[in-house]
């Protein structure tokens, strides 16, 4: 799949997830970050990795999201 297609799919998926998280009171954690800010930051990291070819073997944006959810250390910028 082309990288731009993967980026578009990932953007749509994370937008939906952020919306759901906002509705489910994400702020119950000790973090001061909003769900939108968290997923925007995560999305930026994922897009960077897609552009670098990290996920060239993935067939969909959902597959990428599942991989990142299982192990965020796959993202070179994750701290």
C-alpha positions as CSV (number, residue, x, y, z in Angstrom):
1,X,0.0,0.0,0.0
2,X,1.2,3.5,-0.7
3,X,2.5,5.5,2.2
4,X,0.1,8.4,1.7
5,X,-2.9,6.0,1.8
6,X,-1.6,4.6,5.1
7,X,-1.2,8.1,6.5
8,X,-4.7,9.0,5.5
9,X,-6.1,5.8,7.1
10,X,-4.1,6.3,10.3
11,X,-5.3,9.9,10.6
12,X,-9.0,8.8,10.3
13,X,-8.5,6.0,12.8
14,X,-6.7,8.2,15.4
15,X,-9.4,11.0,15.0
16,X,-12.1,8.4,15.9
17,X,-10.1,7.1,18.8
18,X,-9.4,10.6,20.2
19,X,-13.1,11.4,20.0
20,X,-14.2,8.3,21.9
21,X,-11.5,8.9,24.5
22,X,-12.7,12.4,25.0
23,X,-16.2,11.2,25.6
24,X,-15.0,8.6,28.1
25,X,-13.3,11.1,30.4
26,X,-9.7,10.5,29.6
27,X,-8.8,13.0,32.3
28,X,-9.4,10.5,35.0
29,X,-5.7,9.6,34.7
30,X,-3.0,11.7,36.4
31,X,-1.9,13.1,33.1
32,X,-2.7,16.7,32.2
33,X,-2.7,16.1,28.5
34,X,-6.0,16.0,26.6
35,X,-6.9,13.0,24.5
36,X,-6.7,15.2,21.4
37,X,-3.2,16.3,22.3
38,X,-2.0,12.8,23.1
39,X,-3.3,11.3,19.8
40,X,-2.1,14.3,17.8
41,X,1.4,13.7,19.2
42,X,1.2,10.0,18.6
43,X,-0.1,10.6,15.1
44,X,2.8,12.8,14.3
45,X,5.2,10.1,15.4
46,X,3.4,7.4,13.4
47,X,3.3,9.6,10.3
48,X,7.1,10.1,10.6
49,X,7.6,6.4,10.8
50,X,5.4,5.7,7.8
51,X,7.4,8.3,5.8
52,X,10.6,6.6,6.9
53,X,9.4,3.2,5.7
54,X,9.0,1.6,9.1
55,X,5.5,0.3,8.3
56,X,6.0,-0.6,4.6
57,X,5.0,-4.2,5.3
58,X,1.7,-3.1,6.8
59,X,-1.5,-3.5,4.7
60,X,-3.7,-0.9,6.4
61,X,-3.7,2.0,8.8
62,X,-5.5,-0.2,11.3
63,X,-2.7,-2.7,11.3
64,X,-0.2,0.1,12.0
65,X,-2.4,1.3,14.9
66,X,-2.6,-2.2,16.4
67,X,1.2,-2.6,16.2
68,X,1.8,0.8,17.9
69,X,-0.8,0.0,20.6
70,X,0.9,-3.3,21.3
71,X,4.4,-1.7,21.5
72,X,5.0,2.0,21.3
73,X,8.8,1.5,21.4
74,X,8.5,0.8,17.7
75,X,8.3,4.5,17.4
76,X,11.8,6.0,17.3
77,X,10.6,9.2,19.0
78,X,8.7,7.5,21.8
79,X,10.0,8.3,25.3
